[in-house]
Amino acid sequence: MRTVVLFSVAAFVALAIQTSLMHLLGLVTLVPDLMLVLAVNLGLRHHNLVSAILAFALGYATDAFSGSRIGLNTFLVMIVFLLSYETSRHLWVNNDAVGSIAVFLAVVFKDLGTLLLTGAMGDLRSHAARILAQVFAQALLTACLTPVVFTLLRRGGRILGLPAMSQRE
């Protein structure tokens, strides 16, 4: 139950930053995907059914508040969660650096997957350099923020009395 509280508060803050704060600051082209960072954290560090349900809820909340097609973000976030989960089960290294790499790849996967599933690949053909540069810039920004988000989640978990997740390095 404490994990649900932690990720619910984190998701609320992440959605507020992604959907409102960045637009108020005039940064609408380069917005970090903080909800995806939360999904990767769930996949890497929390291995239970509640985590899968939370990852689904993160994707669905992103769909509900972003105005995109309902189910698209849910589907892609669940795939990212499952890939992160499988990666953490097979790698001996599970630290913030691995998390940043996983988030970078996840943002690239999700953004290109969105282009593919929405039929916007025609735009990619005509404006490939600009679109790919924007995708990689967003992925890099999100990956750079990942250690900060992971640290805040660890601190929030300690405050709520969650057992510390061991970092295998």
C-alpha positions, 0 to 999 in steps of 0.5 A, a space after each residue: 500500500 505504501 508503494 501505491 501512495 509513493 507512486 501516486 504522489 510521484 505521478 501527480 507531481 510528474 503529470 503536473 510538471 509535464 502537462 502544466 508547468 512546462 507549458 507555463 514556462 514556455 517549454 512545450 517542445 522539450 518536455 521530459 517524460 517523467 511518467 516513463 521514468 516512474 514506469 522504468 523505476 517500477 520495472 527495475 526495482 519493484 517486482 510484484 503485481 502491484 507494480 504492473 498495475 501501477 505501470 498500467 495506471 501511469 500510462 492510463 493517467 498519461 493518456 487521460 491528461 495528455 489528450 492523446 489517443 486513449 490506450 496508446 500511452 498505456 500500451 507503450 508504458 506497459 511494454 517499457 515496464 515489462 522490458 525494464 522488469 525483464 532487464 532487471 531480472 537478467 542484469 547483475 547491475 541495477 543502479 541509477 546509471 543503468 536506469 538512465 540508459 533504460 530511460 533514454 532507450 524507453 523514451 526513444 522507443 515510446 516516441 518512435 512507437 507513437 509515431 508508428 502507431 499513429 500513422 505519423 511516419 510520413 512526417 518522419 520521412 519528410 522531416 526525419 532529421 528534425 524529428 529524430 533530433 527532437 526525440 533524442 533531445 527529449 530522451 537525453 533530457 529525461 535520462 539526465 533527470 532520471 537519477 534525481 527522480 530515482 533519488 527522490 523516490 528512494 527518499 520518499 520510500 524511506 519516509 513511508 517506511 518502504 524497505 530499501 531496494 538494494 542496488 547491485 553494482 
